[in-house]
Amino acid sequence: PTFVVNGLSREGSPYVGVLYAGLVLTKTGPHVLEFNCRFGDPEAQAILPLMDSDLFDVMQACVDGRLSSSMPTFSASKFCVAVVMASGGYPGSYPQGKAIAG
């Protein structure tokens, strides 16, 4: 996400807020699937439980332009996993409308 934020800033559109990179691990290495500018599920389920900082304080620091002096901290001793079930073929072309069970 750093290269995206830096690129936006260079183009005169500085970004302030949450930018989450959705990644997929493949045989050739990690690939970016998407960028989200929100904490939607499952992103929030895997990240927020590890956050030691107060989320409000971090967001207020973003709004006030002082995030660099108030960076969020995360626990190094906790672990969290979010499991997503998706149709075969995802993230490429895949059949839609099929039931996912398991």
KEPA-196489 format. One record per residue: residue number from 1; chain; x, y, z of N, C-alpha, C in turn. Coordinates in Angstrom, 3 decimals, decimal comma. Layout:
# residues N
REC   i ch      n_u      n_v      n_w     ca_u     ca_v     ca_w      c_u      c_v      c_w
REC NUM  A        X        Y        Z        X        Y        Z        X        Y        Z
...
# end
This chain:
# residues 102
REC   i ch      n_u      n_v      n_w     ca_u     ca_v     ca_w      c_u      c_v      c_w
REC   1  A    0,801   -1,217    0,000    0,000    0,000    0,000    0,839    1,274    0,000
REC   2  A    2,105    1,191    0,477    2,936    2,392    0,546    3,143    2,996   -0,833
REC   3  A    3,412    2,158   -1,841    3,650    2,702   -3,176    2,392    3,357   -3,731
REC   4  A    1,226    2,862   -3,373   -0,026    3,467   -3,828   -0,220    4,826   -3,163
REC   5  A   -0,034    4,888   -1,843   -0,188    6,149   -1,110    0,816    7,176   -1,599
REC   6  A    2,064    6,768   -1,790    3,088    7,687   -2,291    2,745    8,169   -3,703
REC   7  A    2,249    7,277   -4,546    1,859    7,647   -5,904    0,715    8,651   -5,917
REC   8  A   -0,276    8,423   -5,078   -1,390    9,370   -4,983   -0,902   10,746   -4,537
REC   9  A    0,008   10,761   -3,573    0,543   12,025   -3,077    1,306   12,760   -4,174
REC  10  A    2,123   12,029   -4,938    2,877   12,640   -6,039    1,946   13,255   -7,090
REC  11  A    0,767   12,652   -7,253   -0,193   13,152   -8,239   -1,098   14,248   -7,675
REC  12  A   -0,821   14,678   -6,444   -1,594   15,765   -5,864   -2,862   15,342   -5,157
REC  13  A   -3,010   14,040   -4,874   -4,188   13,536   -4,172   -3,746   12,740   -2,952
REC  14  A   -3,243   13,440   -1,929   -2,780   12,704   -0,740   -3,916   11,906   -0,119
REC  15  A   -3,611   10,687    0,285   -4,606    9,783    0,866   -4,489    9,775    2,383
REC  16  A   -5,615    9,918    3,052   -5,664    9,847    4,503   -6,754    8,854    4,862
REC  17  A   -6,391    7,827    5,610   -7,384    6,848    6,030   -6,823    5,452    6,006
REC  18  A   -7,720    4,502    5,951   -7,367    3,088    5,959   -7,201    2,611    4,528
REC  19  A   -6,109    1,919    4,267   -5,915    1,292    2,963   -5,432   -0,121    3,222
REC  20  A   -6,261   -1,072    2,880   -5,988   -2,476    3,156   -5,726   -3,192    1,841
REC  21  A   -4,614   -3,890    1,762   -4,288   -4,662    0,557   -4,792   -6,089    0,723
REC  22  A   -5,663   -6,504   -0,177   -6,117   -7,893   -0,211   -5,153   -8,683   -1,071
REC  23  A   -4,505   -9,668   -0,486   -3,478  -10,445   -1,183   -3,892  -11,895   -1,322
REC  24  A   -3,365  -12,554   -2,325   -3,526  -13,992   -2,483   -2,133  -14,570   -2,698
REC  25  A   -1,858  -15,682   -2,026   -0,571  -16,361   -2,191   -0,717  -17,404   -3,284
REC  26  A    0,174  -17,349   -4,273    0,146  -18,306   -5,378    1,497  -19,010   -5,471
REC  27  A    1,605  -19,920   -6,404    2,874  -20,625   -6,607    3,987  -19,684   -7,035
REC  28  A    3,616  -18,563   -7,648    4,618  -17,599   -8,099    4,818  -16,454   -7,104
REC  29  A    4,174  -16,543   -5,960    4,321  -15,516   -4,930    3,030  -14,762   -4,692
REC  30  A    3,071  -13,787   -3,791    1,856  -13,031   -3,475    1,461  -12,083   -4,604
REC  31  A    0,146  -11,904   -4,758   -0,399  -10,984   -5,755   -1,487  -10,142   -5,098
REC  32  A   -1,569   -8,878   -5,508   -2,609   -7,990   -4,993   -3,919   -8,283   -5,718
REC  33  A   -4,958   -8,596   -4,928   -6,291   -8,791   -5,493   -7,052   -7,480   -5,556
REC  34  A   -6,903   -6,699   -4,484   -7,688   -5,477   -4,368   -7,097   -4,582   -3,289
REC  35  A   -7,519   -3,346   -3,313   -7,281   -2,424   -2,217   -8,641   -2,004   -1,693
REC  36  A   -8,804   -2,027   -0,388  -10,034   -1,538    0,239   -9,696   -0,313    1,065
REC  37  A  -10,589    0,649    1,077  -10,381    1,842    1,890  -11,370    1,854    3,045
REC  38  A  -11,590    0,686    3,618  -12,501    0,529    4,745  -12,062   -0,688    5,544
REC  39  A  -12,592   -0,841    6,722  -12,366   -2,055    7,503  -13,620   -2,905    7,412
REC  40  A  -13,795   -3,591    6,300  -14,927   -4,496    6,141  -14,498   -5,900    6,497
REC  41  A  -15,476   -6,757    6,714  -15,135   -8,158    6,960  -14,561   -8,725    5,672
REC  42  A  -13,597   -9,602    5,691  -12,927  -10,208    6,829  -11,707   -9,425    7,315
REC  43  A  -11,415   -8,295    6,675  -10,227   -7,545    7,069  -10,255   -7,174    8,550
REC  44  A  -11,355   -6,628    9,004  -11,458   -6,195   10,400  -11,347   -7,386   11,353
REC  45  A  -11,873   -8,525   10,949  -11,833   -9,705   11,815  -10,406  -10,173   12,079
REC  46  A   -9,511   -9,953   11,147   -8,135  -10,434   11,300   -7,183   -9,381   11,851
REC  47  A   -7,522   -8,110   11,737   -6,595   -7,055   12,136   -6,954   -6,413   13,473
REC  48  A   -8,208   -6,030   13,631   -8,586   -5,281   14,832   -8,353   -6,023   16,143
REC  49  A   -8,536   -7,346   16,226   -8,253   -8,024   17,500   -6,780   -7,952   17,922
REC  50  A   -5,892   -7,670   16,979   -4,462   -7,590   17,285   -4,018   -6,184   17,660
REC  51  A   -4,903   -5,224   17,509   -4,537   -3,830   17,732   -4,534   -3,493   19,224
REC  52  A   -3,387   -3,005   19,701   -3,276   -2,566   21,098   -3,721   -1,121   21,254
REC  53  A   -3,598   -0,331   20,210   -3,965    1,080   20,249   -5,483    1,235   20,274
REC  54  A   -5,920    2,400   20,712   -7,337    2,741   20,659   -7,664    3,171   19,229
REC  55  A   -8,604    2,487   18,583   -8,927    2,758   17,185   -9,382    4,200   16,980
REC  56  A  -10,170    4,724   17,906  -10,617    6,116   17,778   -9,426    7,065   17,754
REC  57  A   -8,465    6,849   18,656   -7,287    7,725   18,717   -6,493    7,679   17,413
REC  58  A   -6,386    6,507   16,824   -5,656    6,365   15,559   -6,391    7,094   14,434
REC  59  A   -7,703    6,916   14,373   -8,482    7,591   13,330   -8,459    9,104   13,510
REC  60  A   -8,511    9,563   14,756   -8,448   11,006   15,019   -7,081   11,553   14,595
REC  61  A   -6,024   10,791   14,832   -4,688   11,207   14,406   -4,630   11,329   12,884
REC  62  A   -5,311   10,438   12,164   -5,370   10,545   10,700   -6,050   11,847   10,291
REC  63  A   -7,187   12,118   10,886   -7,949   13,320   10,547   -7,149   14,581   10,854
REC  64  A   -6,420   14,560   11,970   -5,654   15,729   12,407   -4,305   15,864   11,705
REC  65  A   -3,921   14,882   10,873   -2,652   14,942   10,156   -1,451   14,666   11,034
REC  66  A   -1,635   13,892   12,113   -0,518   13,620   13,018   -0,300   12,113   13,227
REC  67  A   -0,677   11,321   12,247   -0,531    9,871   12,391    0,930    9,467   12,543
REC  68  A    1,842   10,154   11,867    3,254    9,775   11,944    3,792    9,866   13,374
REC  69  A    3,174   10,671   14,212    3,615   10,768   15,610    2,715    9,960   16,547
REC  70  A    1,755    9,246   15,971    0,818    8,469   16,789    0,474    7,160   16,079
REC  71  A    1,509    6,445   15,636    1,288    5,216   14,869    0,623    4,143   15,721
REC  72  A   -0,302    3,382   15,120   -0,953    2,311   15,885    0,041    1,212   16,239
REC  73  A   -0,229    0,539   17,342    0,605   -0,588   17,754   -0,243   -1,855   17,756
REC  74  A    0,429   -2,962   17,475   -0,238   -4,251   17,396    0,502   -5,257   18,260
REC  75  A   -0,231   -6,196   18,800    0,347   -7,213   19,666    1,233   -8,158   18,866
REC  76  A    2,404   -8,439   19,403    3,305   -9,413   18,789    3,105  -10,791   19,399
REC  77  A    2,276  -10,878   20,435    2,099  -12,159   21,125    0,731  -12,789   20,851
REC  78  A   -0,122  -12,128   20,064   -1,438  -12,675   19,719   -1,444  -13,057   18,243
REC  79  A   -2,357  -13,927   17,895   -2,503  -14,362   16,519   -3,977  -14,349   16,160
REC  80  A   -4,271  -14,124   14,893   -5,654  -14,090   14,446   -5,706  -14,548   12,995
REC  81  A   -6,730  -15,307   12,663   -6,910  -15,804   11,307   -8,358  -15,566   10,893
REC  82  A   -8,570  -15,175    9,657   -9,904  -15,086    9,084   -9,933  -16,029    7,888
REC  83  A  -10,888  -16,917    7,862  -11,009  -17,882    6,780  -12,161  -17,453    5,876
REC  84  A  -11,889  -17,407    4,578  -12,904  -17,032    3,608  -13,136  -18,216    2,679
REC  85  A  -14,385  -18,568    2,497  -14,724  -19,629    1,548  -15,202  -18,968    0,260
REC  86  A  -14,613  -19,383   -0,858  -14,956  -18,786   -2,149  -15,132  -19,886   -3,185
REC  87  A  -15,859  -19,578   -4,218  -16,121  -20,528   -5,290  -14,829  -20,876   -6,025
REC  88  A  -14,744  -22,078   -6,547  -13,587  -22,511   -7,321  -13,292  -21,550   -8,464
REC  89  A  -12,034  -21,224   -8,666  -11,632  -20,297   -9,718  -11,374  -18,890   -9,220
REC  90  A  -11,903  -18,571   -8,027  -11,681  -17,229   -7,470  -10,205  -17,024   -7,230
REC  91  A   -9,601  -15,914   -7,542  -10,215  -14,628   -7,856  -10,429  -14,387   -9,343
REC  92  A  -10,120  -15,357  -10,181  -10,337  -15,198  -11,615  -11,796  -15,442  -11,954
REC  93  A  -12,031  -15,935  -13,141  -13,387  -16,259  -13,567  -13,883  -17,470  -12,779
REC  94  A  -15,067  -17,388  -12,247  -15,599  -18,485  -11,429  -17,110  -18,531  -11,560
REC  95  A  -17,694  -19,727  -11,367  -19,148  -19,844  -11,428  -19,796  -19,085  -10,264
REC  96  A  -20,874  -18,393  -10,553  -21,560  -17,622   -9,520  -22,916  -18,244   -9,206
REC  97  A  -23,420  -17,965   -8,017  -24,737  -18,459   -7,618  -24,709  -19,873   -7,059
REC  98  A  -23,529  -20,453   -6,900  -23,437  -21,802   -6,367  -23,361  -21,748   -4,842
REC  99  A  -23,938  -22,745   -4,201  -23,886  -22,817   -2,744  -22,465  -23,207   -2,297
REC 100  A  -22,020  -22,595   -1,226  -20,739  -22,938   -0,622  -21,048  -23,632    0,684
REC 101  A  -20,542  -24,834    0,843  -20,829  -25,611    2,056  -19,518  -26,103    2,653
REC 102  A  -19,551  -26,426    3,916  -18,350  -26,975    4,536  -18,208  -26,469    5,868
# end
